[in-house]
Amino acid sequence: MFTVIFGRPGCPYCVRAKEIAEQLVEQRDDFKFRYVDIHAEGISKADLEKTVGKPVETVPQIFVDQTHVGGCTEFEAYAKENLALYQ
């Protein structure tokens, strides 16, 4: 399972999403993730909208196995429901 988190520096939800992903790496052998700093990579909201397929107002935008899950809140719910995240 591979997750990509598109986020930006200074965003508390991006930090939280990364923490959740790091917990999952520790808890599961089959979970890997990549954090993409949209500012460092030069990715705009318009670029993200093309990838997501709908308007993007916030970050992070998170994909699990190339499927758009949503933001931090949706990712946390997904992880608890589907990946047995325990905190």
N, C-alpha and C positions, 0 to 999 in steps of 0.2 A: 504494500500500500504506500503510495507516494502522495504527499500533500505539498501544495505550493501556497505560500502566504504572501500576498502583495501588500506591503505596508509602507509606512514612512516614519522617519525619526520623530521622537517626541509624542507619538500617538499612544495613549495608554491602552487602547483596545488592541493595537498592533503588538504591544509588549505582552499583553495578556494572552493573545493567540499564540505567540511564540512560546510562552511559558507552558501552555497546554500541550503544544506539539513536543516540547522537550520532555515533558512528563510521559507522553505516549511513547517516545523513543526509549525511555528507561523501562517502561512497563511492558512493552511489546517488542518481539523480535522482528515483526513484519512491518513496522512503521518507520518511515523515513520522511523527512521534510526539507524543503528549501525555503528560506526567507528571502524575498526579493524587495530590496529597498527601492521604491519607485523613483525617488529623487536621484539616488546614485546611478540608477540604470537609465534615467531619462525617460521614464514611462509616464505618460500623461493620463488624466482621467478618460480622455477620449480613446486612448489606446486600450485602457482597461475595459471600457464600454464595448469595444469590438470583441474582446476576449469573452466577456461576461454575456454579451448579447442583449443587454438592456442598460438603461442609464445608471451610472455609478455616482452616488453622492458622497460616500464615505469609504474609508479604509479601516480595517483590512478587507480585502476580498480574497476568499479562500476557496481553493479547489482541492478535492480529494479524488485521486485517480482521474483527473481531468474533468470531473463533474463539479460545477459551481455549487458550493454549499451555502455561501453567504458571508456574513461578517463574523465577528468574534462570538457573539451570543449564539448564533446558529451553529458555529463550529463546536462550541462547548457542548451544546445540546446533542449534536450529532455524535461527538466523542463519547458522551455518557451513554447514549442509547445504543450505538453500534460498535464501539471500540472498548467498552468496559472501562472507561476512564474512572479511576478512583483518586480522590484527593485527600 
